[in-house]
Amino acid sequence: MGREDQIIESRIKKVEDLRKVKTKDKVSVAGRVIIKRDLGKISFATLQDSSGRIQLVSQQDETPSKKFEFFKKYIDSGDFIGVEGIMLRTKTGELSILIKNIELLTKSILPLPEKYHGLVDDEEKLRKRYLDILMNLEIRELFIKKQKFWQTIRSFLLDKGFLEVETPVLETSAGGAAATPFKTHHNALDIDVYLRISMGELWQKKLMVAGYGKTFEIGRQFRNEGMDMEHLQDYTQMEFYLAYASYKDGMKLVEEMYKKVAKEVLNTLKFETHGYKVDLGKKWEIYEYDKLIKKHTGVDIWKTSESEIKKKLDQLKVEYDPKMKKWRLVDSLWKYCRKKLSGPGFLIGQPVEITPLAKRDSKDLRKVEQFQVIIAGTELGNGYSELNDPIDQDERLKKQMEMKKAGDSESMDHDKGFVEALKYGMPPTCGFGVSERLFSYLVNRPIRETVIFPLLKPEGIEENKKEKIKL
């Protein structure tokens, strides 16, 4: 097209801004043609940009003849175009732009998915997420909400005086959580390293030793474990650490934060998710670990044996690894009970064997000062009064190593550097972590669907495997 035909970029408006423009005003806009309908002397198209959609009208005798013919013959759905025109309302009352000038910006070679059916196959939707987002405005809005979710958490903590930090993604030992890590080799240092399984838990505690009073980090972490509706292998997590605070202080802060997040993302504290009705505005319950298990299964976790727990799990038809030791089995019982709770509430009183990094409860040394957020039958956040006794911490990590040698892949490594840091003194501290699982529950979707580009097997991998077997 000639120079005189070019749409001047500085005059281009977003679609959302055109809603405020008066009819008969001249406007410029650019975007992608999503749908096109040719009715002979008049053609309609839906133009989409990052802010929304608007109808275009190309009409014989109203649109310059060269532009009318160009739009009719050469513009297809999928094309990016720039348009100048006049705002009007059609006979049906739809706000539209009567095309006066048009410029082809990018030609689409492959056709877009069909208007009404779009991408039907769930796997294809995830694999070709760019098309799913393009054709489905609900999916487009989903990831805008997700950005708002993390921004609200970040702003909330910054407003409370927390310092945002970055800690290592590659670590020489997998610490800070009970999980199976991804392992790789660092060529330059010639050492094996792990992708972190927590959001810098041990590092942030060292920052408490260093004198910072409030820190947090939002980033990616990795666990080489199963994939289901609630779990992924790499995902975004936030952890904060608050000095001179206990788990009770943490519960108050977390409740305030969750209400703020729900209000910003959903504009309400009431929502339905995964078959549960939730109201974050009502009083949050306190659930006691041992009492809840006793209530729903009849098992006294302090007096039972491994064989008795396995028998009960079999009765309840709960799957478990027969190699599990007592406290892992007990936690399987708890997860069965958890599904019966709609929340919102906090689970407290977990056994010390399950949480090796939490401070013991001074009123009952069998338990720790831990709190887990329970909403819609699942855990959506975990925190505790951090263990700052280096002697106790050293002993617990040694027991974790014994469990690891016995075959428990989720047990923690013994981080001697962390224990040494504790010997210099760490103030009473509350730590808390929440992952993007919370967002998936707020929007009532499996977590993989809330990841903008989830990890998938390469196309054809199963067929390739079959071919190798034949050979």
C-alpha positions as CSV (number, residue, x, y, z in Angstrom):
1,M,0.0,0.0,0.0
2,G,1.1,3.6,-0.6
3,R,2.4,5.9,2.0
4,E,-0.9,7.9,2.0
5,D,-2.8,4.7,2.9
6,Q,-0.8,3.8,6.1
7,I,-2.7,4.0,9.4
8,I,-0.9,6.5,11.7
9,E,0.2,4.5,14.8
10,S,-0.1,7.5,17.2
11,R,-3.9,7.8,16.4
12,I,-4.7,4.1,17.0
13,K,-7.0,3.5,20.0
14,K,-7.6,0.4,22.0
15,V,-11.0,-1.3,21.5
16,E,-12.0,-0.6,25.1
17,D,-11.5,3.1,24.5
18,L,-13.8,3.1,21.5
19,R,-16.7,2.4,23.8
20,K,-16.4,6.1,25.0
21,V,-16.3,7.6,21.5
22,K,-19.4,9.2,20.0
23,T,-21.0,8.0,16.8
24,K,-19.8,9.7,13.6
25,D,-16.4,10.3,15.1
26,K,-13.4,9.2,13.1
27,V,-11.2,6.5,14.8
28,S,-8.2,4.3,14.1
29,V,-7.8,0.8,15.5
30,A,-5.6,-2.2,14.9
31,G,-6.0,-5.9,15.8
32,R,-6.8,-9.4,14.5
33,V,-9.8,-10.4,12.5
34,I,-11.5,-13.2,14.4
35,I,-14.6,-13.7,12.3
36,K,-15.5,-12.5,8.9
37,R,-18.9,-12.6,7.1
38,D,-19.4,-11.6,3.5
39,L,-23.0,-10.8,2.5
40,G,-22.3,-9.3,-0.9
41,K,-22.8,-5.6,-0.8
42,I,-21.8,-5.6,2.9
43,S,-19.3,-7.5,4.9
44,F,-18.9,-7.8,8.7
45,A,-15.9,-8.7,10.7
46,T,-15.0,-9.0,14.4
47,L,-11.7,-7.3,15.3
48,Q,-9.9,-8.2,18.5
49,D,-7.0,-6.5,20.3
50,S,-5.6,-7.0,23.8
51,S,-8.5,-5.0,25.3
52,G,-11.6,-6.5,23.6
53,R,-13.6,-7.0,20.4
54,I,-15.5,-4.6,18.1
55,Q,-17.4,-5.1,14.9
56,L,-16.2,-3.8,11.5
57,V,-18.5,-2.9,8.6
58,S,-17.4,-2.7,5.0
59,Q,-20.3,-1.4,2.9
60,Q,-20.5,-0.7,-0.8
61,D,-20.9,3.0,-1.6
62,E,-20.0,3.8,2.0
63,T,-16.5,2.3,2.1
64,P,-14.2,3.6,-0.7
65,S,-14.5,1.1,-3.6
66,K,-10.8,0.1,-3.6
67,K,-10.9,-0.6,0.1
68,F,-14.2,-2.4,-0.2
69,E,-12.8,-4.7,-2.8
70,F,-9.5,-5.2,-0.9
71,F,-11.4,-6.1,2.3
72,K,-13.7,-8.5,0.4
73,K,-11.0,-10.3,-1.6
74,Y,-7.9,-10.3,0.6
75,I,-8.8,-10.1,4.3
76,D,-9.5,-13.4,6.1
77,S,-10.0,-14.4,9.7
78,G,-6.7,-14.5,11.5
79,D,-5.2,-11.5,9.6
80,F,-3.9,-8.5,11.5
81,I,-5.2,-5.2,10.1
82,G,-5.2,-1.5,10.8
83,V,-8.4,0.4,10.2
84,E,-9.6,4.0,10.0
85,G,-13.3,4.6,10.0
86,I,-16.4,6.2,11.4
87,M,-18.1,5.1,14.6
88,L,-21.7,4.0,14.1
89,R,-24.4,1.8,15.4
90,T,-26.0,-0.9,13.2
91,K,-29.7,-1.5,13.0
92,T,-29.3,-4.1,15.8
93,G,-27.7,-1.4,18.0
94,E,-24.2,-2.9,17.9
95,L,-21.3,-0.4,18.1
96,S,-19.3,-0.7,14.9
97,I,-16.7,1.0,12.7
98,L,-17.5,1.8,9.1
99,I,-14.3,1.1,7.2
100,K,-12.9,4.1,5.3
101,N,-9.2,2.9,5.1
102,I,-7.6,-0.4,5.8
103,E,-4.1,-1.7,5.9
104,L,-3.0,-5.4,6.0
105,L,-0.4,-5.7,8.8
106,T,0.2,-9.5,9.0
107,K,-1.3,-12.3,6.9
108,S,-2.4,-15.4,8.7
109,I,-1.5,-18.5,6.7
110,L,-3.3,-21.1,8.9
111,P,-7.0,-20.8,9.5
112,L,-8.2,-20.0,13.0
113,P,-10.4,-22.6,14.9
114,E,-14.1,-22.6,13.9
115,K,-16.1,-19.8,15.6
116,Y,-18.5,-21.8,17.7
117,H,-16.6,-24.9,18.5
118,G,-13.0,-23.6,18.8
119,L,-10.5,-26.0,20.2
120,V,-12.5,-29.0,21.5
121,D,-9.8,-31.5,22.6
122,D,-8.5,-30.6,26.1
123,E,-4.9,-31.7,25.3
124,E,-4.9,-29.6,22.1
125,K,-6.1,-26.6,24.1
126,L,-3.1,-26.8,26.4
127,R,-0.7,-27.5,23.6
128,K,-2.0,-24.7,21.4
129,R,-2.7,-22.4,24.3
130,Y,-2.2,-19.3,22.1
131,L,-5.2,-20.3,20.1
132,D,-7.2,-21.1,23.2
133,I,-6.5,-17.7,24.7
134,L,-7.2,-16.0,21.3
135,M,-10.6,-17.6,20.8
136,N,-11.8,-17.9,24.3
137,L,-12.2,-14.6,26.2
138,E,-12.8,-16.5,29.5
139,I,-9.4,-18.0,29.2
140,R,-7.9,-14.6,28.3
141,E,-9.5,-13.2,31.4
142,L,-8.2,-16.1,33.5
143,F,-4.6,-15.1,33.2
144,I,-5.3,-11.5,33.8
145,K,-6.9,-12.6,37.1
146,K,-3.8,-14.7,37.8
147,Q,-1.5,-11.7,37.4
148,K,-3.8,-9.8,39.7
149,F,-3.6,-12.7,42.2
150,W,0.2,-12.5,42.5
151,Q,0.2,-8.7,42.4
152,T,-2.2,-8.5,45.2
153,I,-0.1,-10.8,47.4
154,R,3.0,-8.9,46.5
155,S,1.4,-5.5,47.2
156,F,-0.1,-6.8,50.5
157,L,3.2,-7.9,51.9
158,L,5.1,-4.8,50.6
159,D,2.5,-2.6,52.3
160,K,3.1,-4.6,55.6
161,G,6.8,-3.7,55.4
162,F,8.2,-6.9,54.0
163,L,11.3,-7.0,51.9
164,E,11.1,-8.9,48.6
165,V,14.2,-11.1,48.1
166,E,15.6,-13.7,45.6
167,T,17.3,-16.9,46.8
168,P,19.1,-19.6,44.8
169,V,17.1,-21.9,42.5
170,L,20.0,-24.4,42.3
171,E,21.0,-25.9,45.7
172,T,23.6,-28.4,46.9
173,S,21.0,-30.1,49.1
174,A,17.2,-30.3,48.8
175,G,15.9,-28.6,51.9
176,G,13.0,-26.7,53.2
177,A,10.2,-29.2,52.5
178,A,9.4,-32.9,52.3
179,A,9.5,-33.6,48.5
180,T,11.4,-35.5,45.8
181,P,13.8,-33.0,44.0
182,F,15.0,-32.8,40.4
183,K,18.7,-33.5,40.2
184,T,21.2,-32.2,37.7
185,H,24.9,-31.6,37.3
186,H,26.7,-28.3,37.5
187,N,29.5,-28.5,34.9
188,A,31.5,-25.5,36.0
189,L,31.8,-26.5,39.6
190,D,31.6,-30.3,38.8
191,I,29.0,-30.9,41.5
192,D,25.5,-32.4,41.6
193,V,22.8,-29.8,42.4
194,Y,19.0,-29.8,42.9
195,L,16.3,-27.6,41.7
196,R,14.8,-26.0,44.9
197,I,11.7,-27.7,46.4
198,S,10.9,-24.7,48.6
199,M,10.8,-20.9,48.1
200,G,14.2,-20.4,49.8
201,E,13.0,-21.5,53.2
202,L,16.4,-22.2,54.7
203,W,17.9,-19.1,52.9
204,Q,15.2,-16.8,54.2
205,K,15.7,-18.1,57.7
206,K,19.4,-17.2,57.3
207,L,18.2,-13.7,56.5
208,M,16.4,-13.7,59.8
209,V,19.7,-14.6,61.4
210,A,21.3,-11.7,59.4
211,G,18.9,-9.2,60.9
212,Y,16.1,-8.7,58.4
213,G,12.7,-8.8,60.1
214,K,10.3,-9.4,57.3
215,T,11.2,-11.1,53.9
216,F,9.3,-12.8,51.2
217,E,9.9,-14.4,47.8
218,I,7.6,-15.2,44.8
219,G,9.2,-17.6,42.3
220,R,9.3,-21.0,40.7
221,Q,10.0,-24.2,42.6
222,F,10.2,-27.8,41.4
223,R,9.1,-31.2,42.7
224,N,9.7,-34.4,40.8
225,E,6.5,-36.1,41.9
226,G,3.0,-36.9,40.6
227,M,0.7,-34.8,38.5
228,D,-3.0,-34.5,39.3
229,M,-5.7,-31.9,39.7
230,E,-3.8,-30.2,42.5
231,H,-0.1,-30.9,41.8
232,L,2.4,-29.9,39.2
233,Q,6.2,-30.5,39.0
234,D,7.1,-26.8,38.5
235,Y,4.9,-24.0,39.8
236,T,4.9,-20.6,41.4
237,Q,5.1,-20.3,45.2
238,M,5.3,-17.5,47.7
239,E,6.9,-17.8,51.2
240,F,7.2,-15.1,53.8
241,Y,9.2,-15.0,57.1
242,L,8.2,-12.7,60.0
243,A,10.6,-12.2,62.9
244,Y,9.3,-11.9,66.5
245,A,6.1,-13.7,65.6
246,S,4.5,-17.1,66.3
247,Y,2.2,-19.3,64.2
248,K,-0.8,-17.5,65.8
249,D,0.4,-14.2,64.5
250,G,0.8,-15.9,61.1
251,M,-2.8,-17.1,61.1
252,K,-4.1,-13.6,61.6
253,L,-1.9,-12.2,58.8
254,V,-2.8,-15.0,56.4
255,E,-6.5,-14.7,56.9
256,E,-6.3,-11.0,56.2
257,M,-4.2,-11.7,53.1
258,Y,-6.5,-14.4,51.7
259,K,-9.6,-12.2,52.1
260,K,-7.8,-9.4,50.3
261,V,-6.8,-11.7,47.4
262,A,-10.3,-13.2,47.0
263,K,-11.8,-9.7,47.0
264,E,-9.4,-8.5,44.3
265,V,-9.6,-11.6,42.1
266,L,-13.3,-12.5,42.5
267,N,-14.8,-9.3,43.9
268,T,-16.4,-11.5,46.6
269,L,-15.5,-13.6,49.6
270,K,-18.1,-16.3,48.6
271,F,-17.5,-18.8,45.9
272,E,-18.0,-22.4,44.8
273,T,-15.1,-24.6,44.0
274,H,-14.5,-28.3,43.4
275,G,-17.9,-29.2,44.8
276,Y,-17.6,-27.0,48.0
277,K,-19.3,-23.8,48.9
278,V,-16.8,-21.4,50.6
279,D,-17.3,-18.1,52.5
280,L,-14.0,-16.5,53.5
281,G,-16.0,-13.9,55.4
282,K,-17.3,-16.2,58.1
283,K,-15.4,-17.2,61.2
284,W,-12.4,-19.4,60.3
285,E,-12.4,-22.7,62.1
286,I,-9.6,-24.3,64.1
287,Y,-9.1,-28.0,63.4
288,E,-7.0,-30.1,65.6
289,Y,-5.0,-32.8,63.8
290,D,-5.4,-35.7,66.2
291,K,-9.0,-35.0,67.2
292,L,-10.1,-34.7,63.6
293,I,-8.6,-38.1,62.7
294,K,-10.1,-39.7,65.7
295,K,-13.5,-38.2,64.9
296,H,-13.6,-39.4,61.3
297,T,-11.7,-42.7,61.5
298,G,-11.7,-43.8,65.1
299,V,-7.9,-44.0,65.1
300,D,-5.9,-42.6,68.0
301,I,-2.7,-41.5,66.2
302,W,-0.6,-41.6,69.4
303,K,-1.5,-45.2,70.4
304,T,-2.0,-46.9,67.0
305,S,0.5,-49.0,65.1
306,E,1.5,-49.2,61.4
307,S,-0.5,-52.4,60.8
308,E,-3.6,-50.9,62.4
309,I,-3.3,-47.7,60.2
310,K,-2.9,-49.8,57.1
311,K,-5.9,-51.8,58.0
312,K,-8.0,-48.7,58.4
313,L,-6.7,-47.2,55.2
314,D,-7.7,-50.4,53.4
315,Q,-11.2,-50.2,55.0
316,L,-11.5,-46.6,53.8
317,K,-10.2,-47.5,50.3
318,V,-7.3,-45.0,50.5
319,E,-4.3,-45.8,48.4
320,Y,-0.9,-45.7,50.1
321,D,2.6,-47.0,49.6
322,P,3.0,-50.1,51.8
323,K,6.6,-49.1,52.4
324,M,5.4,-46.0,54.3
325,K,6.3,-45.7,58.0
326,K,3.9,-44.8,60.7
327,W,3.7,-41.0,60.4
328,R,3.5,-41.0,56.6
329,L,0.6,-43.4,57.0
330,V,-1.0,-41.2,59.6
331,D,-0.8,-38.3,57.2
332,S,-2.7,-40.4,54.6
333,L,-5.4,-40.7,57.2
334,W,-5.5,-37.0,57.7
335,K,-5.8,-36.4,53.9
336,Y,-8.8,-38.6,53.9
337,C,-10.4,-36.6,56.7
338,R,-9.5,-33.3,55.1
339,K,-11.9,-33.9,52.2
340,K,-14.8,-33.6,54.6
341,L,-14.0,-30.0,55.5
342,S,-15.2,-27.0,53.4
343,G,-13.4,-24.5,55.6
344,P,-12.2,-21.9,55.8
345,G,-10.1,-22.9,58.7
346,F,-6.7,-23.7,60.1
347,L,-5.3,-27.1,60.9
348,I,-3.1,-27.2,64.0
349,G,-1.3,-29.7,66.2
350,Q,0.6,-31.7,63.6
351,P,3.0,-34.4,64.9
352,V,6.6,-33.3,65.1
353,E,7.7,-36.3,62.9
354,I,5.8,-34.8,60.0
355,T,7.2,-31.3,60.2
356,P,10.9,-31.3,61.0
357,L,11.4,-27.6,60.6
358,A,8.7,-26.4,63.0
359,K,9.0,-25.4,66.7
360,R,7.5,-27.9,69.2
361,D,4.4,-26.9,71.0
362,S,5.5,-26.2,74.6
363,K,2.2,-27.5,75.9
364,D,2.5,-30.9,74.1
365,L,6.0,-31.8,72.9
366,R,4.6,-34.4,70.5
367,K,3.2,-31.6,68.4
368,V,4.5,-28.6,66.5
369,E,3.2,-25.0,66.2
370,Q,2.0,-25.4,62.7
371,F,-1.0,-24.1,60.8
372,Q,-2.4,-25.2,57.4
373,V,-5.1,-23.3,55.6
374,I,-8.0,-25.7,54.9
375,I,-10.4,-24.6,52.1
376,A,-12.7,-26.8,50.0
377,G,-11.3,-30.1,51.3
378,T,-7.6,-29.3,50.6
379,E,-4.6,-27.6,52.0
380,L,-4.1,-24.1,50.5
381,G,-1.2,-22.8,52.5
382,N,1.2,-24.0,55.2
383,G,3.1,-22.2,58.0
384,Y,4.5,-22.5,61.4
385,S,6.6,-21.1,64.2
386,E,10.1,-21.8,62.9
387,L,12.3,-24.1,64.9
388,N,15.2,-21.9,66.0
389,D,16.8,-24.4,68.4
390,P,19.9,-25.7,66.6
391,I,20.3,-28.7,68.8
392,D,16.7,-29.9,68.2
393,Q,17.0,-29.0,64.5
394,D,20.2,-31.0,64.1
395,E,18.6,-34.1,65.7
396,R,15.5,-33.9,63.5
397,L,17.5,-33.5,60.3
398,K,19.5,-36.6,61.3
399,K,16.3,-38.6,61.7
400,Q,15.3,-37.3,58.3
401,M,18.5,-38.7,56.8
402,E,17.8,-42.0,58.4
403,M,14.4,-42.1,56.8
404,K,15.9,-41.2,53.5
405,K,18.5,-44.1,53.7
406,A,15.6,-46.4,54.6
407,G,13.9,-45.4,51.2
408,D,11.8,-42.4,52.0
409,S,12.6,-40.2,48.9
410,E,10.7,-37.2,50.4
411,S,12.8,-36.9,53.5
412,M,15.0,-33.9,53.9
413,D,18.8,-33.6,53.6
414,H,20.9,-32.6,56.6
415,D,21.9,-29.0,55.8
416,K,24.9,-28.5,58.2
417,G,25.3,-24.9,57.0
418,F,21.7,-24.1,58.0
419,V,22.2,-25.7,61.5
420,E,25.4,-23.6,61.9
421,A,23.5,-20.4,61.0
422,L,21.0,-21.2,63.7
423,K,23.8,-21.5,66.3
424,Y,24.5,-17.8,65.8
425,G,20.9,-17.2,66.9
426,M,17.6,-16.7,65.0
427,P,14.8,-14.7,66.6
428,P,11.3,-16.3,67.1
429,T,10.0,-16.4,63.5
430,C,6.8,-17.3,61.7
431,G,7.1,-18.7,58.1
432,F,4.3,-19.3,55.6
433,G,4.1,-20.5,52.1
434,V,1.3,-20.7,49.5
435,S,1.4,-21.8,45.9
436,E,-0.7,-21.1,42.8
437,R,-3.0,-24.0,43.9
438,L,-4.9,-21.3,45.8
439,F,-5.6,-19.5,42.6
440,S,-6.8,-22.7,40.9
441,Y,-9.2,-23.2,43.7
442,L,-10.4,-19.6,43.6
443,V,-11.3,-19.9,39.9
444,N,-12.5,-23.5,40.3
445,R,-10.2,-25.2,37.7
446,P,-7.6,-28.0,37.8
447,I,-4.2,-26.4,38.4
448,R,-2.7,-27.4,35.0
449,E,-5.5,-25.3,33.3
450,T,-4.4,-22.2,35.2
451,V,-0.8,-22.5,33.9
452,I,-0.4,-20.4,30.8
453,F,2.0,-22.9,29.1
454,P,1.9,-26.2,31.1
455,L,4.5,-28.9,30.4
456,L,3.3,-31.5,28.0
457,K,4.8,-34.5,26.4
458,P,6.1,-33.7,22.9
459,E,3.7,-34.6,20.1
460,G,4.1,-38.1,18.7
461,I,6.2,-39.4,21.7
462,E,3.8,-42.3,22.3
463,E,3.8,-43.2,18.6
464,N,7.6,-43.2,18.6
465,K,7.7,-45.5,21.6
466,K,5.4,-48.0,19.9
467,E,7.6,-47.9,16.8
468,K,10.7,-48.7,18.9
469,I,8.9,-51.6,20.5
470,K,8.0,-53.1,17.1
471,L,11.7,-52.8,16.0
